[in-house]
């Protein structure tokens, strides 16, 4: 499983959030509907704020403390700027991140990436999966069915 360890300075997540059910395999219709609600101008304005790694639009999940069936989902960017009006923001402290890479059919390839990281990689390595947002940077091909992705997990 390809990975790298990254020390990141503090940054902000800026974007839009919703709460969605956890889907371990296949499409998550709640996420798809949420993301389809953004017009091109909103997406471009959000993308323009991205100024730190991972650069570009991110799919971000945060687990809820008392609910293992849903997550907070962000359509966001990593940035150092304050959010414009109408966008949400969360300050992320400096720290260490493990960045896993994969490619393959969407969404199965990155769902498998999460599973492999949790069940195999973390137990076999001297790192812990720390609380905090998990950042997924995915690049779809022209047909939208094949990805190259990075999963950023705090450790």
GUZADO-307658 format. One record per residue (C-alpha): residue in one letter; chain; x negated, z, y. Coordinates in nm, 2 decimals. Layout:
<site aa="A" ch="A" xx="X" zz="Z" yy="Y"/>
...
% end
This chain:
<site aa="X" ch="A" xx="0.00" zz="0.00" yy="0.00"/>
<site aa="X" ch="A" xx="-0.18" zz="-0.11" yy="0.32"/>
<site aa="X" ch="A" xx="-0.20" zz="0.16" yy="0.58"/>
<site aa="X" ch="A" xx="-0.40" zz="0.28" yy="0.88"/>
<site aa="X" ch="A" xx="-0.42" zz="0.61" yy="1.06"/>
<site aa="X" ch="A" xx="-0.36" zz="0.59" yy="1.44"/>
<site aa="X" ch="A" xx="-0.41" zz="0.86" yy="1.71"/>
<site aa="X" ch="A" xx="-0.15" zz="0.79" yy="1.98"/>
<site aa="X" ch="A" xx="-0.13" zz="0.93" yy="2.33"/>
<site aa="X" ch="A" xx="0.21" zz="1.06" yy="2.44"/>
<site aa="X" ch="A" xx="0.47" zz="0.79" yy="2.51"/>
<site aa="X" ch="A" xx="0.84" zz="0.75" yy="2.56"/>
<site aa="X" ch="A" xx="1.10" zz="0.58" yy="2.34"/>
<site aa="X" ch="A" xx="1.34" zz="0.40" yy="2.58"/>
<site aa="X" ch="A" xx="1.65" zz="0.22" yy="2.46"/>
<site aa="X" ch="A" xx="1.99" zz="0.27" yy="2.32"/>
<site aa="X" ch="A" xx="2.10" zz="0.51" yy="2.04"/>
<site aa="X" ch="A" xx="2.39" zz="0.55" yy="1.80"/>
<site aa="X" ch="A" xx="2.45" zz="0.74" yy="1.48"/>
<site aa="X" ch="A" xx="2.46" zz="0.54" yy="1.16"/>
<site aa="X" ch="A" xx="2.50" zz="0.61" yy="0.78"/>
<site aa="X" ch="A" xx="2.18" zz="0.60" yy="0.57"/>
<site aa="X" ch="A" xx="2.18" zz="0.29" yy="0.35"/>
<site aa="X" ch="A" xx="1.89" zz="0.29" yy="0.10"/>
<site aa="X" ch="A" xx="1.94" zz="-0.07" yy="-0.02"/>
<site aa="X" ch="A" xx="2.08" zz="-0.38" yy="0.15"/>
<site aa="X" ch="A" xx="2.22" zz="-0.44" yy="0.50"/>
<site aa="X" ch="A" xx="2.34" zz="-0.16" yy="0.72"/>
<site aa="X" ch="A" xx="2.65" zz="-0.30" yy="0.88"/>
<site aa="X" ch="A" xx="2.67" zz="-0.02" yy="1.14"/>
<site aa="X" ch="A" xx="2.32" zz="-0.11" yy="1.27"/>
<site aa="X" ch="A" xx="2.40" zz="-0.48" yy="1.26"/>
<site aa="X" ch="A" xx="2.71" zz="-0.43" yy="1.47"/>
<site aa="X" ch="A" xx="2.53" zz="-0.20" yy="1.71"/>
<site aa="X" ch="A" xx="2.25" zz="-0.45" yy="1.77"/>
<site aa="X" ch="A" xx="2.50" zz="-0.74" yy="1.81"/>
<site aa="X" ch="A" xx="2.65" zz="-0.56" yy="2.11"/>
<site aa="X" ch="A" xx="2.34" zz="-0.63" yy="2.33"/>
<site aa="X" ch="A" xx="2.34" zz="-0.94" yy="2.55"/>
<site aa="X" ch="A" xx="2.02" zz="-1.14" yy="2.59"/>
<site aa="X" ch="A" xx="1.96" zz="-1.00" yy="2.94"/>
<site aa="X" ch="A" xx="1.97" zz="-0.64" yy="2.81"/>
<site aa="X" ch="A" xx="1.74" zz="-0.73" yy="2.52"/>
<site aa="X" ch="A" xx="1.49" zz="-0.90" yy="2.76"/>
<site aa="X" ch="A" xx="1.50" zz="-0.60" yy="3.01"/>
<site aa="X" ch="A" xx="1.42" zz="-0.36" yy="2.72"/>
<site aa="X" ch="A" xx="1.14" zz="-0.58" yy="2.58"/>
<site aa="X" ch="A" xx="0.98" zz="-0.60" yy="2.93"/>
<site aa="X" ch="A" xx="0.93" zz="-0.22" yy="2.92"/>
<site aa="X" ch="A" xx="0.72" zz="-0.23" yy="2.61"/>
<site aa="X" ch="A" xx="0.36" zz="-0.15" yy="2.71"/>
<site aa="X" ch="A" xx="0.21" zz="0.06" yy="2.43"/>
<site aa="X" ch="A" xx="0.16" zz="0.01" yy="2.05"/>
<site aa="X" ch="A" xx="0.37" zz="-0.08" yy="1.86"/>
<site aa="X" ch="A" xx="0.45" zz="-0.35" yy="2.11"/>
<site aa="X" ch="A" xx="0.80" zz="-0.51" yy="2.11"/>
<site aa="X" ch="A" xx="1.14" zz="-0.40" yy="2.01"/>
<site aa="X" ch="A" xx="1.16" zz="-0.13" yy="1.75"/>
<site aa="X" ch="A" xx="1.42" zz="0.00" yy="1.50"/>
<site aa="X" ch="A" xx="1.38" zz="0.37" yy="1.52"/>
<site aa="X" ch="A" xx="1.54" zz="0.64" yy="1.30"/>
<site aa="X" ch="A" xx="1.55" zz="1.01" yy="1.34"/>
<site aa="X" ch="A" xx="1.69" zz="1.24" yy="1.07"/>
<site aa="X" ch="A" xx="1.95" zz="1.49" yy="1.16"/>
<site aa="X" ch="A" xx="1.87" zz="1.85" yy="1.07"/>
<site aa="X" ch="A" xx="2.20" zz="1.93" yy="0.91"/>
<site aa="X" ch="A" xx="2.31" zz="1.59" yy="0.77"/>
<site aa="X" ch="A" xx="2.14" zz="1.39" yy="0.50"/>
<site aa="X" ch="A" xx="2.39" zz="1.11" yy="0.51"/>
<site aa="X" ch="A" xx="2.33" zz="0.98" yy="0.87"/>
<site aa="X" ch="A" xx="2.05" zz="0.92" yy="1.11"/>
<site aa="X" ch="A" xx="2.02" zz="0.87" yy="1.48"/>
<site aa="X" ch="A" xx="1.93" zz="0.50" yy="1.52"/>
<site aa="X" ch="A" xx="1.75" zz="0.36" yy="1.83"/>
<site aa="X" ch="A" xx="1.71" zz="0.00" yy="1.94"/>
<site aa="X" ch="A" xx="1.41" zz="0.08" yy="2.16"/>
<site aa="X" ch="A" xx="1.06" zz="0.02" yy="2.28"/>
<site aa="X" ch="A" xx="0.75" zz="0.24" yy="2.31"/>
<site aa="X" ch="A" xx="0.65" zz="0.27" yy="2.67"/>
<site aa="X" ch="A" xx="0.48" zz="0.48" yy="2.94"/>
<site aa="X" ch="A" xx="0.75" zz="0.40" yy="3.21"/>
<site aa="X" ch="A" xx="1.06" zz="0.60" yy="3.30"/>
<site aa="X" ch="A" xx="1.38" zz="0.45" yy="3.17"/>
<site aa="X" ch="A" xx="1.60" zz="0.24" yy="3.39"/>
<site aa="X" ch="A" xx="1.96" zz="0.36" yy="3.46"/>
<site aa="X" ch="A" xx="2.18" zz="0.31" yy="3.15"/>
<site aa="X" ch="A" xx="1.90" zz="0.35" yy="2.89"/>
<site aa="X" ch="A" xx="1.82" zz="0.66" yy="2.70"/>
<site aa="X" ch="A" xx="1.47" zz="0.81" yy="2.67"/>
<site aa="X" ch="A" xx="1.28" zz="1.06" yy="2.46"/>
<site aa="X" ch="A" xx="0.93" zz="1.19" yy="2.52"/>
<site aa="X" ch="A" xx="0.70" zz="1.17" yy="2.22"/>
<site aa="X" ch="A" xx="0.40" zz="1.39" yy="2.21"/>
<site aa="X" ch="A" xx="0.05" zz="1.27" yy="2.14"/>
<site aa="X" ch="A" xx="-0.04" zz="1.29" yy="1.77"/>
<site aa="X" ch="A" xx="-0.14" zz="1.12" yy="1.45"/>
<site aa="X" ch="A" xx="0.06" zz="0.84" yy="1.29"/>
<site aa="X" ch="A" xx="0.04" zz="0.67" yy="0.96"/>
<site aa="X" ch="A" xx="0.11" zz="0.30" yy="0.99"/>
<site aa="X" ch="A" xx="0.22" zz="0.12" yy="0.67"/>
<site aa="X" ch="A" xx="0.24" zz="-0.26" yy="0.65"/>
<site aa="X" ch="A" xx="0.45" zz="-0.49" yy="0.43"/>
<site aa="X" ch="A" xx="0.60" zz="-0.83" yy="0.42"/>
<site aa="X" ch="A" xx="0.89" zz="-0.97" yy="0.21"/>
<site aa="X" ch="A" xx="1.26" zz="-1.03" yy="0.21"/>
<site aa="X" ch="A" xx="1.46" zz="-0.84" yy="0.47"/>
<site aa="X" ch="A" xx="1.58" zz="-0.57" yy="0.46"/>
<site aa="X" ch="A" xx="1.47" zz="-0.48" yy="0.11"/>
<site aa="X" ch="A" xx="1.09" zz="-0.50" yy="0.18"/>
<site aa="X" ch="A" xx="1.10" zz="-0.23" yy="0.45"/>
<site aa="X" ch="A" xx="1.35" zz="-0.02" yy="0.27"/>
<site aa="X" ch="A" xx="1.10" zz="-0.02" yy="-0.02"/>
<site aa="X" ch="A" xx="0.82" zz="0.06" yy="0.22"/>
<site aa="X" ch="A" xx="1.00" zz="0.39" yy="0.32"/>
<site aa="X" ch="A" xx="1.06" zz="0.48" yy="-0.04"/>
<site aa="X" ch="A" xx="0.71" zz="0.41" yy="-0.15"/>
<site aa="X" ch="A" xx="0.56" zz="0.60" yy="0.15"/>
<site aa="X" ch="A" xx="0.78" zz="0.91" yy="0.07"/>
<site aa="X" ch="A" xx="0.76" zz="0.91" yy="-0.31"/>
<site aa="X" ch="A" xx="0.41" zz="0.79" yy="-0.37"/>
<site aa="X" ch="A" xx="0.18" zz="0.76" yy="-0.07"/>
<site aa="X" ch="A" xx="0.23" zz="1.10" yy="0.10"/>
<site aa="X" ch="A" xx="0.22" zz="1.30" yy="-0.22"/>
<site aa="X" ch="A" xx="-0.11" zz="1.14" yy="-0.32"/>
<site aa="X" ch="A" xx="-0.28" zz="1.17" yy="0.02"/>
<site aa="X" ch="A" xx="-0.39" zz="1.46" yy="0.24"/>
<site aa="X" ch="A" xx="-0.12" zz="1.40" yy="0.51"/>
<site aa="X" ch="A" xx="0.23" zz="1.53" yy="0.56"/>
<site aa="X" ch="A" xx="0.53" zz="1.34" yy="0.69"/>
<site aa="X" ch="A" xx="0.59" zz="1.52" yy="1.01"/>
<site aa="X" ch="A" xx="0.93" zz="1.56" yy="1.18"/>
<site aa="X" ch="A" xx="1.00" zz="1.30" yy="1.45"/>
<site aa="X" ch="A" xx="1.11" zz="0.95" yy="1.49"/>
<site aa="X" ch="A" xx="1.01" zz="0.67" yy="1.25"/>
<site aa="X" ch="A" xx="0.93" zz="0.35" yy="1.42"/>
<site aa="X" ch="A" xx="0.98" zz="0.01" yy="1.24"/>
<site aa="X" ch="A" xx="0.84" zz="-0.30" yy="1.40"/>
<site aa="X" ch="A" xx="0.97" zz="-0.60" yy="1.21"/>
<site aa="X" ch="A" xx="0.91" zz="-0.97" yy="1.28"/>
<site aa="X" ch="A" xx="1.17" zz="-1.20" yy="1.12"/>
<site aa="X" ch="A" xx="1.10" zz="-1.56" yy="1.03"/>
<site aa="X" ch="A" xx="1.32" zz="-1.84" yy="1.17"/>
<site aa="X" ch="A" xx="1.59" zz="-1.79" yy="0.91"/>
<site aa="X" ch="A" xx="1.59" zz="-1.41" yy="0.96"/>
<site aa="X" ch="A" xx="1.55" zz="-1.33" yy="0.59"/>
<site aa="X" ch="A" xx="1.17" zz="-1.26" yy="0.56"/>
<site aa="X" ch="A" xx="0.98" zz="-0.99" yy="0.74"/>
<site aa="X" ch="A" xx="0.64" zz="-0.87" yy="0.83"/>
<site aa="X" ch="A" xx="0.68" zz="-0.51" yy="0.92"/>
<site aa="X" ch="A" xx="0.50" zz="-0.19" yy="1.02"/>
<site aa="X" ch="A" xx="0.64" zz="0.15" yy="0.96"/>
<site aa="X" ch="A" xx="0.50" zz="0.41" yy="1.20"/>
<site aa="X" ch="A" xx="0.55" zz="0.77" yy="1.07"/>
<site aa="X" ch="A" xx="0.43" zz="1.08" yy="1.24"/>
<site aa="X" ch="A" xx="0.19" zz="1.29" yy="1.03"/>
% end
